[in-house]
Amino acid sequence: MKRGVYILPNLITTGTIFGGFYASVAVLKGNLEVACWAIILSMIMDALDGKVARLTSATSSFGVQYDSLCDLVAFGVAPALLLYFWALERLGRAGWMLSFLYLTCGALRLARFNVQASHGPNTKSFTGLPIPAAAAVVATTYIFTHSSVHIGAPKLEVLLVAVIAICTALLMVSNIPYVAFKEGIFNRRYPFIVLFCVILGIAVVLSEPKISLWIMAMIYASWGPVMWIAKGRKQAIINKTSCKVETEETPE
């Protein structure tokens, strides 16, 4: 701290907490869709601050801690309020407990990440669903269900929001690995077709952002459990085959 702090990455990180605070105020005023877009803006800021810090060699322990505190506001408090005022308040005490569950699991996820980062950053995978991805599931689902698919039954909407709160909370504190996308993506060469696919993907997102962002968030959130189950089944088959071979080779 005596040597000072880096200005640029921490300013971008401040943009993350600003988006979270703005989203919280918007929720309290009843502007839930505005709050969702503010959360998405915070996600963009959160992705940029780490990239900028690494590119400018401006990483520091202060930046890591500040980033986590900002993430708790932007991707913990704001989505928890969104879940509650979206539908969970209809459940009374159970509703705010579910919102609190989401917030608590997000805080636990960040605390675990900080402890793991202190022993060396893992640039390949995360342990558990990252809290920005959990917030993305909440925000994009609200945007999608209120623009493309209108849920007419209030009880069905409450059930949907309760499932989202429980699933995202459990995934955040789980040991399921998720791809990190931290390093080695933008600083190496790819076939020309990859550039075309990236441009095509950006065009699709810009043409239908409300649907595309929801699909991307759901794919990422579900990809971890799917790959974890597939890996477990593959390992079980390998172990079963190995045991069978050993049994056949053992003399009577």
C-alpha positions as CSV (number, residue, x, y, z in Angstrom):
1,M,0.0,0.0,0.0
2,K,2.9,2.4,0.6
3,R,3.8,2.1,-3.1
4,G,0.3,3.2,-4.1
5,V,-2.4,1.5,-6.2
6,Y,-2.9,1.2,-9.9
7,I,-5.4,3.7,-11.3
8,L,-6.8,2.2,-14.6
9,P,-7.8,-1.3,-13.5
10,N,-9.3,-0.1,-10.2
11,L,-11.3,2.6,-12.1
12,I,-12.8,-0.1,-14.3
13,T,-13.5,-2.2,-11.2
14,T,-15.3,0.9,-9.7
15,G,-17.5,0.7,-12.8
16,T,-18.5,-2.8,-11.7
17,I,-19.7,-1.6,-8.3
18,F,-21.4,1.4,-9.9
19,G,-23.4,-0.9,-12.1
20,G,-24.3,-3.1,-9.1
21,F,-25.4,-0.1,-7.1
22,Y,-27.4,1.4,-10.0
23,A,-29.1,-2.0,-10.5
24,S,-30.0,-2.2,-6.8
25,V,-31.6,1.3,-6.9
26,A,-33.4,0.4,-10.1
27,V,-34.9,-2.7,-8.5
28,L,-36.1,-0.8,-5.5
29,K,-37.8,1.7,-7.9
30,G,-39.4,-1.2,-9.8
31,N,-37.3,-0.9,-13.0
32,L,-36.3,-4.5,-13.0
33,E,-35.3,-4.7,-16.7
34,V,-33.1,-1.6,-16.3
35,A,-31.5,-3.4,-13.3
36,C,-30.8,-6.4,-15.5
37,W,-29.0,-4.4,-18.1
38,A,-27.0,-2.6,-15.3
39,I,-25.9,-6.1,-14.1
40,I,-24.8,-7.0,-17.6
41,L,-22.8,-3.8,-17.8
42,S,-21.1,-4.7,-14.5
43,M,-20.2,-8.1,-16.1
44,I,-18.5,-6.3,-19.0
45,M,-16.5,-4.1,-16.6
46,D,-15.6,-7.1,-14.5
47,A,-14.2,-8.9,-17.5
48,L,-12.3,-5.8,-18.6
49,D,-10.5,-4.9,-15.3
50,G,-8.7,-8.3,-15.1
51,K,-7.7,-8.1,-18.8
52,V,-6.4,-4.5,-18.4
53,A,-4.6,-5.4,-15.2
54,R,-2.7,-8.3,-16.8
55,L,-2.0,-6.5,-20.1
56,T,-0.5,-3.4,-18.2
57,S,1.2,-5.6,-15.6
58,A,-0.9,-3.7,-13.0
59,T,-2.1,-6.7,-10.9
60,S,-2.0,-6.4,-7.1
61,S,-3.4,-7.9,-4.0
62,F,-5.4,-4.7,-3.4
63,G,-7.0,-5.1,-6.8
64,V,-8.0,-8.7,-6.1
65,Q,-9.7,-7.8,-2.8
66,Y,-11.3,-4.7,-4.3
67,D,-12.6,-6.7,-7.2
68,S,-14.2,-9.2,-4.9
69,L,-16.0,-6.6,-2.8
70,C,-17.3,-5.0,-6.0
71,D,-18.4,-8.3,-7.3
72,L,-20.4,-9.0,-4.1
73,V,-22.4,-5.8,-4.7
74,A,-22.8,-6.2,-8.4
75,F,-23.4,-9.9,-8.7
76,G,-24.5,-10.8,-5.2
77,V,-26.7,-8.0,-3.7
78,A,-28.2,-6.7,-6.9
79,P,-29.3,-10.1,-8.3
80,A,-30.6,-11.2,-4.8
81,L,-32.8,-8.1,-4.7
82,L,-33.9,-8.8,-8.3
83,L,-34.9,-12.3,-7.4
84,Y,-36.9,-11.1,-4.4
85,F,-38.8,-8.3,-6.1
86,W,-39.2,-10.3,-9.3
87,A,-41.3,-13.1,-7.7
88,L,-39.9,-14.4,-4.4
89,E,-41.6,-11.8,-2.3
90,R,-44.8,-13.6,-3.0
91,L,-43.5,-16.5,-0.8
92,G,-43.1,-14.3,2.2
93,R,-40.4,-15.4,4.6
94,A,-39.4,-18.3,2.4
95,G,-38.9,-15.8,-0.5
96,W,-36.4,-13.6,1.3
97,M,-34.6,-16.7,2.7
98,L,-34.1,-17.9,-0.9
99,S,-32.7,-14.5,-1.9
100,F,-30.5,-14.6,1.1
101,L,-29.3,-18.1,0.2
102,Y,-28.2,-16.8,-3.2
103,L,-26.4,-13.9,-1.6
104,T,-24.6,-16.0,1.0
105,C,-23.5,-18.6,-1.5
106,G,-22.1,-15.8,-3.7
107,A,-20.1,-14.5,-0.7
108,L,-18.8,-17.9,0.0
109,R,-17.9,-18.4,-3.6
110,L,-15.8,-15.2,-3.6
111,A,-14.2,-16.0,-0.3
112,R,-13.1,-19.4,-1.6
113,F,-11.8,-17.9,-4.8
114,N,-9.7,-15.4,-2.8
115,V,-8.2,-18.2,-0.7
116,Q,-7.4,-20.3,-3.8
117,A,-6.0,-17.3,-5.7
118,S,-3.6,-16.6,-2.8
119,H,-1.9,-19.9,-3.5
120,G,-1.5,-19.1,-7.2
121,P,-4.1,-18.2,-9.9
122,N,-5.7,-21.0,-11.9
123,T,-6.0,-19.7,-15.5
124,K,-7.7,-22.8,-16.8
125,S,-10.8,-23.4,-14.7
126,F,-12.9,-22.1,-11.8
127,T,-14.1,-24.2,-8.9
128,G,-17.9,-23.7,-8.8
129,L,-20.0,-21.4,-11.0
130,P,-18.5,-17.9,-11.0
131,I,-20.7,-15.3,-9.4
132,P,-20.8,-13.1,-12.5
133,A,-22.1,-16.1,-14.5
134,A,-24.8,-16.8,-11.8
135,A,-25.9,-13.1,-12.0
136,A,-26.0,-13.4,-15.8
137,V,-28.4,-16.4,-15.4
138,V,-30.7,-14.3,-13.2
139,A,-30.6,-11.1,-15.3
140,T,-30.9,-12.7,-18.7
141,T,-33.7,-15.0,-17.6
142,Y,-35.7,-12.0,-16.5
143,I,-35.1,-10.2,-19.7
144,F,-35.9,-13.3,-21.8
145,T,-39.1,-14.2,-20.0
146,H,-40.4,-10.6,-20.1
147,S,-39.6,-10.0,-23.8
148,S,-39.9,-13.3,-25.7
149,V,-41.7,-15.7,-23.5
150,H,-44.4,-14.3,-21.2
151,I,-45.3,-16.5,-18.3
152,G,-49.0,-16.1,-17.6
153,A,-49.3,-18.2,-14.4
154,P,-47.9,-16.4,-11.4
155,K,-47.3,-19.6,-9.5
156,L,-45.2,-21.0,-12.4
157,E,-43.1,-17.8,-12.4
158,V,-42.5,-18.1,-8.7
159,L,-41.5,-21.7,-9.1
160,L,-39.1,-20.7,-12.0
161,V,-37.4,-18.0,-9.9
162,A,-37.1,-20.2,-6.9
163,V,-35.4,-22.9,-9.0
164,I,-33.0,-20.3,-10.4
165,A,-32.1,-19.1,-7.0
166,I,-31.5,-22.5,-5.6
167,C,-29.6,-23.9,-8.6
168,T,-27.3,-20.9,-9.0
169,A,-26.6,-20.9,-5.2
170,L,-25.7,-24.6,-5.1
171,L,-23.6,-24.4,-8.3
172,M,-21.6,-21.5,-6.9
173,V,-20.5,-23.4,-3.8
174,S,-20.1,-26.7,-5.6
175,N,-16.8,-28.2,-6.7
176,I,-17.8,-28.5,-10.3
177,P,-15.1,-27.0,-12.6
178,Y,-15.9,-24.3,-15.1
179,V,-13.8,-23.0,-18.0
180,A,-12.0,-19.8,-17.0
181,F,-11.3,-18.1,-20.3
182,K,-8.5,-16.0,-18.7
183,E,-5.4,-16.3,-20.7
184,G,-4.2,-17.8,-24.0
185,I,-7.3,-16.8,-26.0
186,F,-6.5,-13.4,-27.6
187,N,-2.7,-13.7,-27.8
188,R,-2.4,-16.7,-30.2
189,R,-3.2,-17.4,-33.9
190,Y,-6.3,-19.2,-35.0
191,P,-7.6,-20.4,-38.4
192,F,-9.4,-17.8,-40.5
193,I,-12.7,-19.6,-40.1
194,V,-12.5,-18.9,-36.3
195,L,-12.5,-15.1,-37.0
196,F,-15.5,-15.5,-39.3
197,C,-17.4,-17.5,-36.6
198,V,-16.6,-14.9,-33.9
199,I,-17.9,-12.1,-36.2
200,L,-21.0,-14.1,-37.0
201,G,-21.6,-14.8,-33.3
202,I,-21.3,-11.1,-32.5
203,A,-23.8,-10.3,-35.3
204,V,-26.2,-12.8,-33.9
205,V,-25.9,-11.4,-30.4
206,L,-26.4,-7.8,-31.6
207,S,-29.4,-8.8,-33.7
208,E,-31.2,-10.6,-30.9
209,P,-29.4,-9.7,-27.6
210,K,-32.3,-10.6,-25.3
211,I,-32.4,-14.2,-26.5
212,S,-28.7,-14.7,-27.4
213,L,-27.4,-13.5,-24.0
214,W,-29.9,-15.8,-22.2
215,I,-28.8,-18.8,-24.3
216,M,-25.1,-18.1,-23.7
217,A,-25.6,-17.7,-19.9
218,M,-27.6,-21.0,-19.7
219,I,-25.1,-22.9,-21.8
220,Y,-22.2,-21.8,-19.6
221,A,-24.1,-22.5,-16.4
222,S,-25.2,-26.0,-17.5
223,W,-21.9,-26.9,-19.3
224,G,-20.0,-27.5,-16.0
225,P,-22.5,-30.1,-14.6
226,V,-22.9,-31.8,-17.9
227,M,-19.2,-32.2,-18.4
228,W,-18.7,-33.2,-14.8
229,I,-21.4,-36.0,-15.1
230,A,-20.0,-37.1,-18.4
231,K,-16.4,-37.3,-16.9
232,G,-17.7,-39.2,-13.9
233,R,-19.5,-41.7,-16.1
234,K,-16.4,-42.1,-18.3
235,Q,-14.2,-42.7,-15.3
236,A,-16.8,-45.3,-14.0
237,I,-16.7,-47.2,-17.3
238,I,-12.9,-47.1,-17.2
239,N,-12.8,-48.4,-13.7
240,K,-15.3,-51.1,-14.5
241,T,-13.4,-52.2,-17.5
242,S,-10.1,-52.3,-15.6
243,C,-11.7,-54.4,-12.8
244,K,-13.1,-56.8,-15.4
245,V,-9.7,-57.2,-17.2
246,E,-7.9,-57.8,-13.8
247,T,-10.5,-60.4,-12.9
248,E,-10.1,-62.2,-16.2
249,E,-6.3,-62.2,-16.0
250,T,-6.2,-63.5,-12.3
251,P,-5.5,-67.2,-12.4
252,E,-7.8,-69.5,-10.5
